Amino acid sequence: MSYGFYGSTLNDELNRLANGGTYPSISAYKDRAGAAQAWAAAKSINLQGITDLVGVINYVGGITSRQSMLDIAGICNLIAGTTGLEPAAALREVAN
């Protein structure tokens, strides 16, 4: 079951997840890093000063060691339980 819409961008999906699983109005969109941080905050994840997109998404996925962090496609697929998808496509499979 897909929770996002086909053709959505990574920014769309990060904003959807930060907004509890529904797309916010365009005027409320954050940039990718900001949306990722808002998603982490909504999940009560302590980012310990991490602010970059890939680092934040790894924290959301439970990876907190820089040496173990995955690239954006890898961590999005890990979170979604998918393999080989582009980041936006993987996050479309995440409910919240």
C-alpha positions as CSV (number, residue, x, y, z in Angstrom):
1,M,0.0,0.0,0.0
2,S,1.4,3.4,-1.0
3,Y,0.7,6.4,1.3
4,G,2.1,9.0,-1.0
5,F,1.1,10.0,-4.5
6,Y,2.9,8.7,-7.6
7,G,5.2,11.4,-8.9
8,S,5.7,13.2,-5.6
9,T,9.1,14.5,-4.9
10,L,11.4,13.8,-2.0
11,N,10.5,17.2,-0.6
12,D,6.8,16.4,-0.9
13,E,7.2,13.1,1.0
14,L,9.3,14.6,3.7
15,N,6.7,17.3,4.2
16,R,4.0,14.7,4.3
17,L,5.8,12.7,6.9
18,A,6.6,15.8,9.0
19,N,2.9,16.7,8.8
20,G,1.6,13.5,10.3
21,G,1.1,11.6,7.0
22,T,-0.8,14.2,5.0
23,Y,0.5,16.7,2.6
24,P,0.5,20.3,4.0
25,S,-0.5,23.3,1.9
26,I,2.4,24.4,-0.3
27,S,2.7,27.6,1.7
28,A,3.5,25.5,4.7
29,Y,6.2,23.5,3.0
30,K,9.7,23.4,4.5
31,D,12.9,22.6,2.5
32,R,14.1,19.0,2.6
33,A,16.3,19.4,5.6
34,G,13.7,21.4,7.5
35,A,11.0,18.9,6.7
36,A,13.3,16.0,7.8
37,Q,14.0,17.8,11.1
38,A,10.3,18.4,11.6
39,W,9.6,14.7,11.0
40,A,12.3,13.7,13.5
41,A,10.8,16.2,16.0
42,A,7.3,14.7,15.5
43,K,8.8,11.3,16.3
44,S,10.5,12.7,19.4
45,I,14.0,11.9,18.0
46,N,16.9,13.8,19.6
47,L,19.1,14.7,16.7
48,Q,22.0,15.7,19.0
49,G,22.9,18.7,16.7
50,I,22.6,16.9,13.4
51,T,21.0,19.2,10.8
52,D,21.9,17.8,7.4
53,L,19.3,16.0,5.4
54,V,21.1,12.6,5.2
55,G,22.2,12.7,8.9
56,V,18.6,13.5,10.1
57,I,17.0,10.8,8.0
58,N,19.5,8.3,9.3
59,Y,18.6,9.3,12.8
60,V,14.9,8.8,11.9
61,G,15.9,5.3,10.6
62,G,17.7,4.6,13.9
63,I,21.3,4.9,12.6
64,T,23.2,7.4,14.8
65,S,26.8,6.6,14.1
66,R,28.3,8.7,11.2
67,Q,30.4,5.7,10.2
68,S,27.3,3.5,9.8
69,M,25.1,6.0,8.0
70,L,23.6,5.1,4.7
71,D,23.2,7.4,1.7
72,I,19.8,9.0,1.1
73,A,18.4,6.2,-1.1
74,G,19.7,3.5,1.3
75,I,18.2,5.1,4.4
76,C,14.8,5.8,2.8
77,N,14.6,2.2,1.6
78,L,15.6,1.0,5.1
79,I,12.9,3.1,6.7
80,A,10.3,2.0,4.1
81,G,11.3,-1.7,4.2
82,T,11.9,-1.6,0.5
83,T,14.9,-2.1,-1.8
84,G,16.2,-0.4,-4.9
85,L,13.7,2.5,-4.9
86,E,14.5,6.1,-5.4
87,P,14.2,8.0,-2.1
88,A,10.8,9.7,-2.9
89,A,9.4,6.4,-4.1
90,A,10.6,4.6,-0.9
91,L,9.1,7.3,1.4
92,R,5.7,7.0,-0.4
93,E,5.5,3.6,1.3
94,V,5.8,5.0,4.8
95,A,2.6,5.8,6.7
96,N,4.2,8.3,9.1
